[in-house]
Amino acid sequence: MTRRFQAFLARAGLPSKRFHDLRHTWASLLLALGVHPRVVMETLGHSQIGLTMNTYSHVVPELQRDAAVKMDAVLAREA
């Protein structure tokens, strides 16, 4: 599988990546899109939410910014 994946990347003109990197990209994108971390945890097969959130903590600042923007919008309507 690894050789076929590398050949696919080369044909597409993309840099070499590990096949496992697809899993990390997929999980990071789901979290960035606002999918609940518990759903991401379950689809990855992690036994604890802490493992998922520690592994993908680089996505958390973006989620925090999104939450702040949403809260700002709610508070602006109330004022």
N, C-alpha and C positions, 0 to 999 in steps of 0.2 A: 504494500500500500504506500509506503514511504517513497519508493522510487517512482511510482505512478503519479503521486501527488507532486513531487519535484519536477517531473517531466511536464505535467500540466502547467505548473507555474512558469517554467521556462518557455513553453510555447505561447503562453499569454503575455510574456514579457514582464513578468512580476518577479520580485526578489525572492530568494529562497526563504522559506519559513517552515517551521515544524508543523506537522499535521495537527498536533495538540494545540497549537496556537489558535486554530479555528474555534476550539471550545472556549478559550479565554475571550476571544473577540465576540463570540456569540453572547456569552454571559454579560460582558461589559455593555454591549449594545442594548440588551434587554433591560438592564438596570438603568441605563441612561434614558431609555424610552419610558421609564416609569413603571415597568413591570414590578410587581411586589417582590421583594427579596425572597420571601418564602416560596413563591412559585419558581424562581430561579434556582433556589436551593434544592427543591424537589426534583426538578428536571436534570440538574447536575448529579443528583444522587448523593448529595452531602447529607450527613446524619444530623448536623447541627447548623443553625443559622449563623453562628459565630464563625464557622469555617468559611462560609460563603462570603460574609461581609469582610472578614480579614483578608481574604484572597483578592477581593475586588474593591478594596477600600479606596483605590485611586478614582473610582467613579463617585464616591460619596460626596466630595466637594461640589460636583456638578449637581447632584441631587439636592444638596443643601441650598444652592443658589436658586434652583427651580422652586423649592419650597418657599424661599424668601420672596421671590417675585409673585408667587400665587397669593401669599399672605398679604403682601403690599396691595395687590389688586382688590382683595376682599376688604381690607381696611379703608382703602380709598373710596370704595362705594358706600361704606358706612358713615363716612365723615360728611 
